[in-house]
């Protein structure tokens, strides 16, 4: 069962999906957890599912930084987007950029996930181990 929460941020929708699949996050008391997420943007017509894609209209791409901070604003995790892959949602093609941040410490009341200048979302501790999915456009 998937739970969807939508947080509109200007032109961005943030969706938290509970994956329910084992192995998507790992936890160790000394190393913290691995936080996984994706950023979906509209794909260009003509792109085929599974192909590598790029956002031709903005700066979104594999070098864009993903920063995770705690409630006091300290950086607790950082990574960058991976290459975008075209995903076919039926009526919509999206370019999906995945990311994964290792060793994010547990025990913070809230976390803020920021993807470049695209947007950010604040996530409570009990949801940070779920896949963070952001949609632009």
Order of alpha helices (4+ residues) and beta strands (2+ residues): beta-beta-beta-beta-beta-beta-beta-beta-beta-beta-beta-beta
